[in-house]
Amino acid sequence: MPRPQWLGRLDYRWALRLQRSRRDAVIDGRAPEAFWLLEHPSVVTLGRRGGEVRAVPGEVPVVSVERGGLATVHTPGQLVGYLVLDLGGRSGSVRRMVEAVEQGIIDWLGQHRVSAERWPGRPGVWCDGAKIASVGLHFRRGVSLHGFALNLAPDLRTFDWIVPCGHADASVTSMRDQCGRAPTPWEAAEPVGSAVMAAVVDTLPGRG
């Protein structure tokens, strides 16, 4: 199982090329799996089903990608995790892996007295009906791409640029809003990454 690795703040499109290159190498047996943690300058991404954009500033890119889900925003103050993991040799399904990522985030938030949960029919992690983390993955030949975005202390006004999750009634929250404080993405990277990896290992056993 790969160790979480902090990459700093990276342009979204550059990070996407990095993920795709590593996934191809994992599929071909040329490179090990990876789990990267980082943050992005502001960007809007659209999943396979598209997504509704309201009003995005001209300097903010809008990028269509292959992950599940609809529109989301990445912005400073948000911890992003990208998992390039091979389900081959692991006991579990795509759905179980998504649930494991969600559970790792829930577990870490719980350590900080932030009560979070899943919402049936709405992927991600939620606090009192507001989304605190997005989760969206894509698989090719059993190897994952993309991952999660956890709102630590971003400017939540950036989410006004989209309709979150495709639900006009959905609201967005952050760790800072929930408990009055939050670590930086760099500070949170190792403990959040460890919690997610622990949940994945527990849910999808079979590979070291």
C-alpha positions, 0 to 999 in steps of 0.5 A: 500500500502506498504511503501518502505523499504531499505534493504542495500546490499544483495546477489542476491540469498538470496534476491530472496529467501526472495521475494519468501517466502514473495510472498507465504505468501501474497498469503496465507494471512499470511503477508502483501505486501512488497516493498524492495529497495536494491543493489546487489554485481555484478550478471547476471540474465537471464529471462524466455526467457534466454538471451545472455551472452558474458563473465562473470568473474568467480566470478560473479554468473549467475542466471536464474529466472522467471521474464520477459525479458532477461539478465541483470546485477545487480551491486553496484551503481544501485538501485534495487526495488522488489515489492511483490504486490497483483493485487487482488482488484486493478483496472488494468492489469499486463501491467499497473503495469509494465507501472506504475513502469516505469512511477514512475522512469521517474517521479523521473528522471524528477525531476532531469532534466533527460529526460527519456521515454519508448521505444515501444517494449523494456521494461524499461526506456530509455534516448536518446536510452540508457537504464537507468532502467530495469523493469521485473516482474513475477506474480503468483495468481496475486501477483508480484515478482521482479521489477526494477533496476535503474542505478544511478552510476554503472560501466557501463563496467559490462554491456559488460558481456551481450547483454542488452535486447537481442539487440546487438545494445542497449546501457546502461546509468546511471544518473551520465552519464546523469547529471554528478552526482547521489545519492547513492542507499541508498540516492535514495531509499526513493524518488524513492520508493515513486515516484514508489508507487505514480504511482502504486496507480494512475494507479492501484487504489482500495486498500489502 
